[in-house]
Amino acid sequence: QLLHRARAHVREGRPRFSASREAHETLLMTFLQSVMEGDVAKVEQLLANGAVLRTDAGGKTRAALKEVVGANRVARGLVGIARKGTPPARVELRQVNGAPVLLSFDAAGQVTGVFDIETDGARIFTVSVVLNPDKLHQLSRPS
């Protein structure tokens, strides 16, 4: 069973250990800055070769319907979206479900997206973006 789990883990290409909170936050902020600057090469360097982008818009906003796989495709996709879309009024680093995430807000102060990464502290393996307003309305409430 141990061998089976080890092989499955290697096949998935996921990080074996979680990054420290500080490393996770630093990589997340560097990633955001690179995407907003439109630097595809820099974004790609931050991603693992088999990086995956997952979006959840719940059919309520525009988003990729399928996973985007591969560092170059993920980097180009995210930079393209950032160039075409309206930039958020503000972005904040917060803790959600015990992990650092980026929340984007519109001018009215409503959360418009949650951006989460799975990382080992050096590379990003998964980028998850939640845009579904039904899932975001709880985050817009004042604490």
N, C-alpha and C positions, 0 to 999 in steps of 0.2 A: 504494500500500500504506500509506503514511504517513497519508493522508487516511482510509482505511478504518479503521485502528487508532484514529485520533483520534476519529472518529465513534462507534466502539464504546465507547471509554472514556467519552465524554460520555453515551451512552445508559445505561451501567452506573451512572453517578453516584458512582463511587468516587473517593477522594482521589487527586490527581495526585502528591503528594509525601508521604512518610512523616513523621510527627511526630518530633521529637527524643525521646530516651528519657525525659527529664524531663517533657516535656509529656504524653507518653503515660501515664506513671505518675500524674501529677497528675490527669489526666482520668479515668483508671481508678478512682482512689481516690474522687474526687468522685462518680462514677457509683455506686460501691458504697454510699457513704454515703446518697445520695439514694434509692436503691432500698430500703435497710434502714430509712430513715425513713418510707417510704411516700409520698414526695412525687412524685406522678405528673407534676405540672406541671414540676418541676425536672428530672426524668429526661427528659421530652419535650424540654425546652430543650437538653439535651446531645446529643440525637439529630438526625441529618440527616432531612429530610422523608421520604425513601425508605428509612429505616433498615431493616435486616433482622435478625431473630433466628433463629439456627440452633441446633438442639439435636441431640445425639447421645447417646442412651441405650442404643442397641443392643438395644432391647426388654427390657432388664433392669431399668429403673426407669421411672417416669412422666416423660414429656416430650412436647413438641409433636411431632407426626409430620410436619407441614409447616412450611415457613418462615412466620414472621409478618412482615408487611411494613407499614411505615408507622410514623412516630414515635409517634403516639398509641397504636396497637395494641401496639407493642413495650413502651412505658412501662407501660401498664395491665397487660399480661401479666406483666412482671417484678415489678411491685409486688404484684400479686395472688398470684403464686407465693411471694414473700417473706412475705406476710401469712399464708398458709395453711400453709407448710412449717415444719419444725423448723429453727431457726437453726443454722448451723454452730457447732461448739465454738470454732473460730478460723478466721481467714482470713489468708493471707499473700500478700504480693507477691513473686513470683519471676520469674526469667527462664526461659522454656521456648521452645526453638527460636529463641533470639535475641531474643525479644520479651517485654515485661512482661506477665504474666498474674496473675490471682488464683487461688489454690488454696484450696478450702474443706476443712476437716478435721472428722471426727467426734471424739467424746470419746476414742476409742481411738487417735487419731492417724493414722487412715487417710484418704487423700485421697478426698473424695466428689464433687468437681467441679473443673473448670478453666474459668475465665471469661476470654475473650480478646476484645479489641475491635480493630476496624480504624478508625483515626482519622487525621485530618490535623493533630491537635493542638487543634482548635477544636470539631469535631463528631465524633460516633461514627456510622460508616456501617454497620458490621456488629458484632453481638454473637454470639459463638460460645460455646456451653456444652457441654462434654463431661461426661457423667454416666455413661458406660458403664464399669462396674467393670473390664472386661477391658482397657480402655485406660488405666485409672488406677492399676492395681496397681504398675506400675513406679515411679510417683512417690511411693508410700508407703514405699519402701525407704529406710533411712537412708543418707545419702551418705557 
